[in-house]
């Protein structure tokens, strides 16, 4: 699948989400295809190629009550996930990952003496801005809802004293690790976590959540030893700079609500539905 096709398919799915929100479960394949100005057969073909499942099944996962269903049926207890090898160097998005955290002292320098490369790539969730150092990916942001300028400004502001260089060629292997084109690409993804110590503890907890599962902000707070710090955990989740690979989209409110998502709730819903299709 080409980069153009990947981006086009996300925009198609984004429009489908809007239609489903407006029309709910009563929308038929024909209804959605008509709004997309496609034949039902053409729409179903490219939809299934993107999602791996039929539009009807995906439609069920995109409904707002999907989050509550996930919480009821696929809620991960993080301590259990860690015990069976789903943390640290364990599994993440069916990829093995390695990560290293910046020291608190270096973090306090706000990126001084750090060179960060950046580049734009297409992903299943629209245009993705990837940033990385020689140690690994340090940032992934999504522009489908925020726009490219706001996404760039957001990530640049995380490390104001760093030197930033555009170099998509050097980052292309990182992009392939983050968004493999097919099941054959399972290269280890290297992550470089740049954050305050509390934030890094929260992000490490997020890394324990298996694909297709979810947890709650309160569960994360309990696991990191601060059960009353739910609000602070939510803030740290929202400040996660490596979206998708550090799966902040899998954190939900205790009520089953989606909560927030830094790059836009439609992106979060699409990610959860995408993973439901992958693990169905």
Secondary structure in CASP SS format (residue, H / E / C, confidence):
PFRMAT SS
TARGET T0000
AUTHOR 0000-0000-0000
METHOD secondary structure of the structure
MODEL  1
X C 1.00
X C 1.00
X H 1.00
X H 1.00
X H 1.00
X H 1.00
X H 1.00
X H 1.00
X H 1.00
X H 1.00
X H 1.00
X H 1.00
X H 1.00
X H 1.00
X H 1.00
X H 1.00
X H 1.00
X H 1.00
X H 1.00
X H 1.00
X H 1.00
X H 1.00
X H 1.00
X H 1.00
X H 1.00
X H 1.00
X C 1.00
X C 1.00
X H 1.00
X H 1.00
X H 1.00
X H 1.00
X H 1.00
X H 1.00
X H 1.00
X C 1.00
X C 1.00
X C 1.00
X C 1.00
X H 1.00
X H 1.00
X H 1.00
X H 1.00
X H 1.00
X H 1.00
X H 1.00
X H 1.00
X H 1.00
X H 1.00
X H 1.00
X H 1.00
X C 1.00
X C 1.00
X C 1.00
X H 1.00
X H 1.00
X H 1.00
X H 1.00
X H 1.00
X H 1.00
X H 1.00
X H 1.00
X C 1.00
X C 1.00
X C 1.00
X H 1.00
X H 1.00
X H 1.00
X H 1.00
X H 1.00
X H 1.00
X H 1.00
X H 1.00
X C 1.00
X E 1.00
X C 1.00
X C 1.00
X H 1.00
X H 1.00
X H 1.00
X H 1.00
X H 1.00
X H 1.00
X C 1.00
X C 1.00
X C 1.00
X C 1.00
X C 1.00
X C 1.00
X C 1.00
X E 1.00
X E 1.00
X C 1.00
X C 1.00
X E 1.00
X E 1.00
X E 1.00
X E 1.00
X E 1.00
X E 1.00
X E 1.00
X C 1.00
X C 1.00
X H 1.00
X H 1.00
X H 1.00
X H 1.00
X H 1.00
X C 1.00
X C 1.00
X C 1.00
X C 1.00
X C 1.00
X C 1.00
X E 1.00
X E 1.00
X E 1.00
X E 1.00
X E 1.00
X E 1.00
X E 1.00
X E 1.00
X E 1.00
X C 1.00
X C 1.00
X E 1.00
X E 1.00
X E 1.00
X E 1.00
X E 1.00
X E 1.00
X E 1.00
X E 1.00
X C 1.00
X C 1.00
X E 1.00
X E 1.00
X E 1.00
X E 1.00
X E 1.00
X E 1.00
X E 1.00
X C 1.00
X C 1.00
X C 1.00
X C 1.00
X C 1.00
X H 1.00
X H 1.00
X H 1.00
X H 1.00
X H 1.00
X H 1.00
X H 1.00
X H 1.00
X H 1.00
X H 1.00
X H 1.00
X H 1.00
X C 1.00
X C 1.00
X C 1.00
X E 1.00
X E 1.00
X E 1.00
X E 1.00
X C 1.00
X H 1.00
X H 1.00
X H 1.00
X H 1.00
X H 1.00
X H 1.00
X H 1.00
X H 1.00
X H 1.00
X H 1.00
X H 1.00
X C 1.00
X C 1.00
X C 1.00
X C 1.00
X C 1.00
X C 1.00
X C 1.00
X C 1.00
X C 1.00
X C 1.00
X E 1.00
X E 1.00
X E 1.00
X E 1.00
X E 1.00
X C 1.00
X C 1.00
X C 1.00
X H 1.00
X H 1.00
X H 1.00
X H 1.00
X H 1.00
X H 1.00
X H 1.00
X H 1.00
X H 1.00
X H 1.00
X C 1.00
X C 1.00
X C 1.00
X C 1.00
X C 1.00
X C 1.00
X C 1.00
X E 1.00
X E 1.00
X E 1.00
X H 1.00
X H 1.00
X H 1.00
X H 1.00
X H 1.00
X H 1.00
X H 1.00
X C 1.00
X C 1.00
X C 1.00
X C 1.00
X C 1.00
X C 1.00
X H 1.00
X H 1.00
X H 1.00
X H 1.00
X H 1.00
X H 1.00
X H 1.00
X H 1.00
X H 1.00
X C 1.00
X C 1.00
X C 1.00
X E 1.00
X C 1.00
X C 1.00
X C 1.00
X C 1.00
X C 1.00
X H 1.00
X H 1.00
X H 1.00
X E 1.00
X E 1.00
X C 1.00
X C 1.00
X C 1.00
X C 1.00
X C 1.00
X C 1.00
X C 1.00
X C 1.00
X C 1.00
X C 1.00
X C 1.00
X C 1.00
X H 1.00
X H 1.00
X H 1.00
X H 1.00
X H 1.00
X H 1.00
X H 1.00
X H 1.00
X H 1.00
X H 1.00
X H 1.00
X H 1.00
X H 1.00
X H 1.00
X H 1.00
X C 1.00
END
